[in-house]
Amino acid sequence: MIDLHSHLLPGVDDGSKSVRQSARVLRHFADRGVTHVACTPHLLASQVPAGFPPAYQQAWDALQPACPAEITLHRGVELMLDRPVPDEVAERRLTIAGSRYLLVEFARLVPAEIVARALSDVTDHGLIPVLAHPERYSSCSVDTVRSWRELGTIMQVDATTLTAESTRGERARDLVRGGLADILAGDNHGDERCIATALDWLTEQDGGDQAVMLLDTNPRAIIEDRTLYEVDPLPMARSIWRRMRNMLGNE
Ligand SMILES: [Fe+2]
């Protein structure tokens, strides 16, 4: 499995605080079958013109020797589009593993039209936006996500949110069930979150093929700067049956 969204560069954002903490998380990832991890610390678009933060490079250098041999680490950032996309993003220092794919996020209450405009800005710079956790935004719906995807955006749903009893969890499940998620990622902040949760959930939903696409094939295509595959919706018959059983209180 490949996880392209994590906050494991120690001490640079609200994620892991130390090399030791990151090493513990990466050990857990390796034990669950994760082979590639992108370190994507937060960065504001307004910070980009000042250059890549030196602290990120230092944290990257410090983390390398502590990474388990089973895992390959990759660079990247989670770019908060708090202002129009700066021209410097085209230099690819910020993209995932130096590919065309740029992980972006917005404030939670951002209107759908602002998201659409900013995503178009990213593609105008020759990059492919990967929208982090679309289910988190209040303007997220199946229809808005469909329109964002039509702009050429890749949807990264948070893996552990798939099991959450919340509106956000319901949105995440709707996106995966509808074939509108392109990859799953952990968004680990030095905690227990792991993409293996999604593997378990998808397996339970008869979504073995989707698990391979969302957790391996498509994230691998991003690292290798290739085009992603469309992911099939989850089999409906089983999920409707499960919902009926839930409604009847049998589960
Ligand atoms: Fe994140």
Boltz pocket constraint, residues with backbone or C-beta under 6 A from the ligand:
constraints:
  - pocket:
      binder: B
      contacts: [[A, 5], [A, 6], [A, 7], [A, 40], [A, 78], [A, 132], [A, 187]]
      max_distance: 6.0
